[in-house]
Amino acid sequence: MNETRVIALTQPRHACHACGNCCYGHRISLFDEAESALIESHGVALGVSNPIVDGALRTVDGHCVFLGTDRLCTIHRNFGGDQKPRVCQQYPVRVSRAEDGLRVGIDPSCTSNWRVWRDGPAVDVSSALEPHDITLSTEDAGAGKALLGMAQSKSMDVARLLWVISGGQPPMSPNGDDLPPGFGSRLIDRVLALHVDRFIRDPEVGEGIRAPLAHVADFVGTLDRESPPAWRGRLPPDLDEFVLEVVRRSVFMRLNDKDLPLVGHVLLLLSGAVVCAWADPTPEVFGPALSTWTRACRYRAFWQGFFPRTETISWLATGRA
């Protein structure tokens, strides 16, 4: 990167566990004609016909056409990692060009995040290639700064952040459910309307998104608006902190759809954390589910199913439209 101002919240850390989930649900655009020619030649060598469609890697059943049955990239396996498209080489490093410089971090949608976000190998981001141009209005930039400050507070946790967004004061009592009043019931209303089961069955989504969320879709069907599950004690402190890390990265690198207000994006992330924890708080299940929910939030059909109108954001947070 030629730009000199590179900003990171913390030292980016990551380790790949070769799950193959990142090869699903992404449109991998190619960098230039030279890269397209390289991929075409690899396609010939590997017997992959028409590997490029409209300037991006062709997908089959929601995944990249070069993904093998062993969930490993056939280009990487046969020719080396430096022969893959640049976007693939860079992932999950994410670079967003903002008004204050290049904001760099690890994309929280990677399903290995929960394992390595604290103490994984440090990642050198100096060679990151593809910045996303994301500028915000003065108002939205101010909201992002405020939300990031809240999520960085040492005393913050998932429930407290929901209270702050709702405009309330978290109770000091250690007893009882500590979500804002009525939030659990309103959340059940929205997640039922979202139809997670339909979303993950979409052929364009693919198994890499379907599998980590399948148990969530099944669980949602058992929810009762009148009897939401309790929250207190649902997540251990390290996973609660992981949720806040997902929020921090998403706000910092501006991963929300431009048509979804940032506070709505954060509320959708926190809602996903609550639902995924209700469904199964086991780290090996919850971690990939939350990261996959984070990726699903970037699908317009997903977030619009949850927030069909802007007023729904306020209703979910406060109970008032």
N, C-alpha and C positions, 0 to 999 in steps of 0.2 A: 504494500500500500504506500502511495506517495504522501498521503496526508500525515502530518506529524502529530496531531493531537489525537491520541487514542486513550479512551477512558474505559475503565472496567470497575465494577463495584468491588470485586475482590479478585484474587488470583484465580483465573479460570482453571478448573480441574475436571478431568474426564478420563475414562478408560472404556474402550469398546468391549462389549461382551458378545459380539457377533450374533445378536438375536435376529437381525434382518428386518426388524420392525420399521426402521427408517426407510426401507425400500418400498414401503406401502404409502399410498395416500399423498405423495408429493409429485408435483410437476417439475421435472428436472430439465430446465432450459439450458441449452448449450451456449458456450461463451462466444464462439465466433466460428467462421467457416473452417478454420484449421482444426478446431476441436470436433466439429461435425464430421469432417473427413476422417479423423482418427477413429471416431466411434463407428463410422460406416465400415472402415477396414476391419475393426474388431468384430463387427457383426458378420462380415464375410468369413473370417477365420473361425468363428464359433458357430456358424450355421444359423445365425439369427437374421431373418429377413426383415426388411423395412424397420430398422431399429429406431428411426427418427421420424416423428410425425409433428408437423407444424413447429419445427425448431426445438422440440423436446423429446426426451426418450419415450418410446412407445410403452404403454402399460398393458398388462394382461391380468385380469382378475384383480385389479387394483394395485399391482406391483410392477416394478420395473421389469422390462422384458429380459434383462440380463441377470435377474435373480435366479439362482439355481435351486433345485429341489432341496438342497441342504441349507437353504437360506443364506448362502454366501454369494457374493458378487462374482460372476464368472469372468468378468474383465480383470478384477483384482487377482483372482486365483491363477489365471493363465498368463497375465502380462505384467502384473504388479500394480500397487496402489496408485502410483503416479500416472497410470494410463486411464484412470477413471475420469469422468467429467469433473471439472474443477469444483462444482457445487458439492459433489459427493466427497471429494477429497477434504473439503472444508468442514462439512457437517460433523459434529453439531456446533462448531463455532459459528456464531451469528454476529454479523457486523451491521449496525444501523447508522447511517449517516444522519446526524441530527444537527441542530443549529449550534451546538457547543462542541462538535467534533464527531469522531467515530466511536460509537458505543459498542463495546465488544463483550461477549460473554458466551456461555454454553447454553444452547437452546434447551429450555426445560421440557420440551416435548420428547426428548430422547429417553427411552425407557430404562436406560442405565443410570440416570441421574441420581435416583434415590440411593444407589450403592456408593457413589464416589464423590458426591458434591462437597463433602467436607474434607476428605483426606485422600482423594484420588491423585493420580499423577498430574503435576502442573502442565498446562498446555501453553505452548508458545504461539501467541496470536499475531505475531509480527508479520507472518506470511499470509494472513487471511486475505482472500481475494475479492469477494463479491459483496460490497456493501449494499444494503437496501436503503433507498432514499426515503426518509420518513421525517417530515417536518410537521409541527403542530401549530395551531393558533396559540396566541399568548394565553388565552383562557385555559386551553387544554394542557399546555405545557405547565402552567401553574398547578392544575389539578394533578398532573403526573408527579410533580415535585412534592406536593402534599401527601399523596398516597404512598410514594416511596419513603418519605420520612416516617409515616405511620408504620409501615411494614418493617422499617429498620429499627424501631424502638425496642430496647432490650426487654421491656415489660410486655411486649405485644405477643398475642397468640391468636389462633384462628377465631375463637369466640369473641375476644376483645376487639379484633379488627371489624368483625361484623357489627358489634355494638357501636363502634365509632362511625361506621358508614351509615348506620341506621339513625344516627343523631342522638343516641342514648348514652347512658353512663353505665358501664359494666358493674354488676353488683359485687360487693365485697364478700358476701357470704360464701363459704366453701360448699354449701349444700345445694342440691337440686340441679336442674338443667341450666346451663349458663349461656344458652343462645338467647338472642333478643326475643321478647314475648311474641309468640305467634309465628316466628320465623320458620320453625320446622314445618308447620302446617302449610304455610305459603310456599315453602320450597317444594314440598310434596306436590302441591297443585301444579307448579311449573314443570317439575321433572316428569310428571305424568303427561302433561301436554306436549313435552318435547319428543316423546316416543323414541327413546334411545334404541329400542329394539329395531325399529324401522331404519334408523340412521345406520346402524352397524351392518344391516343386511344389504345395504346399497352395494352393488358390484364394484362401484368406483372406490369404495372405502378399502376393501380388501382385508385379508386375515390379520395383517399386522396391526390394524386398529380394532378389528372385530374381537379378536381373542382376549386382549386385556380388559375389554369392557363388557364381555358377554355376561359375566356374573352380575355386573351392575344392572344390566338390562333385565335380567331375571329377577333380581331383588326388587327393582322399582315396581314390578307388578304386584308385589306383596304389600306395598305401603298403604297406610290408611291415613287420610288427612286428619282424622280426629285423634289419632294416637301416634304422633311422630316418635321415633326412637330417641332415647336420651343421648345427649352429647357428652356431658362431663365424663372424663376418664376414657373416652372412646379411643383417643390416640395417645401414645406415649409422647413425652416432650420432644424427642428427636424427630419424630415424624411430623409433629405439629410445626416444628421449626422448618422442616423441609417444605411444608406447604407455604410458609412465609417466604422461603427462598424462591419458590416457583413464582409467587406474586412479585417479589422484588425484581427478578430477571424480566418477567413479562412487562412490567411497567417501565423499567430502565431501557429495555431494548425496543419498547413500543410494538409489542406483538399483537395488539388488538386490531381488528378490522377498522378501517378508517371511518366506517359508518356506525360503529358501535362506540358510544361514549366510554372513555377509559374507566370510569367508575362502574359501568355496567360490565365491562370485561373482568375487572377485579371481582365483582360480585359473582359473576359466573364461575370464575376459578374457585372462589371460596365455597360456592354451592357444590361444585364438583367434589371438593375435598370432603365436605360433610357427607354427601351421598356415597362416595367411595368408601369412606370410613364406616358409615352405617352398614354398607354391604359386606365389607371384610377389611378390618384394620391390620391384618397380618402384613408385615413389611413387604414380603415377596409378592403379595397380591396388590396391596394398596399403592406402593410406589409406581409400578408400571401403569396401573389404572389411572392414577392422577396425571402422570405425564401424558398418557394417551388422551385423557379428557382435555388437557391443555392444548393438544394438537387439534382435537375436534372443535375447540372453540374458534378456530380460524376458518372453519367452514361456515359460510353464510347460512346455509340451511340449518345448521346446528344452533347457532346463536339466535337466529330469528325464530326458531321453534321455541326457544326459551324466553326470549324477549320479543314478542311480535310487535310491540309498540314501545316507544321510549318511556311512556308512562308506567309500563310494567316494571321497569327498573326501580322506580320509586316505591311502587306497591310492594315488591318483594322485600325491599330494605325496611320499609316503615309501616306497611299495611295501609298506606294512603296513596292514592293515585296522584 
